[in-house]
Amino acid sequence: MIKWIKSVREDYLTTRANAGEDFLEWLVKRQLPWGLRWWLVGAIAIGYHLFLFDALNLLRFFYFTLFVTNEPDRSSDPVHS
């Protein structure tokens, strides 16, 4: 793992466009494929809406995930017993 981190750091230092380009910008522009870029954009957008706008959005998100992940109780259903 440390070898990989060192190789990424060396690659960053040799291939960045200018001295002002930071690591995250370099990583997104040059290392991430388009699919991962969209996942990153989605994660940033969801995080922005959940944490920066209103604290109730976080509560709504947790209620939504509980609603989606809970299965209904089918113990009394004769078809599934």
N, C-alpha and C positions, 0 to 999 in steps of 0.2 A: 504494500500500500504506500509506503514512504517513497519507494522508487517511482511509483506512478505520480505522486504529488510533485516530486522533484522534476520529473520529465515535463509535466504540465507547466510548472513554473518556468522552466528553461524555455519551453516553447512559447510561453507568453512573453518573456523578455526578448526573445529574438524576432517574433512576428507581429508585435503590436505596431499600429500605424504611426503613432507619435508618443511622446513621453507623457502626454496628458490622458491617454486612454487607460481607464481603470480596468481591473481584472474582470468584473462582471460584464462590462460592455464588450470586452474582448471575447469572453466566453460565449455570450449570446450571439455575437456577430460571426464568429469564426469556428466555433466548436460544436454548437448545438444544431442538430438537423431541424427542419421545419416543424416536424411533429412535436418535438420537445419544446420548441419555442412557443407553440400554441398552448401546450400544457402549462408552461411558465406564465404566460399571459393570463390564462384562466385562473391559476392559483393566486396571482397578484390581484386580479379583479375581485375574486371572492374574498380574499383577505381584506382588501380595501373596503368593500361593502359591509363586511361583518364587523370590523373593528374600528373603523374611522367614522362612519356615519352615525350609528346609533347602537347603544348596548342592547336594545331589544332585538335587533337583527340577529345577534348571537344566540339569544334565547330562542327565537323563532327557528333558527337553523338546527339547534339541538332537538327541539320538539319535532321538527320535520324528519330528522334522521331517526329518532325513536319511532315515529309513526311508520316510516318506510321499513325499518329493520325488524319490527315486531311482527311475528306471525299471529294470526288469530287463534284463539283456543278452539280446537275442533274435537275435544274429548267427548262432547255430547252428540257429535254428528255421526249418525249410523253408517254413512257411506265411508268415512275415513277411520272407523274404529276397527 
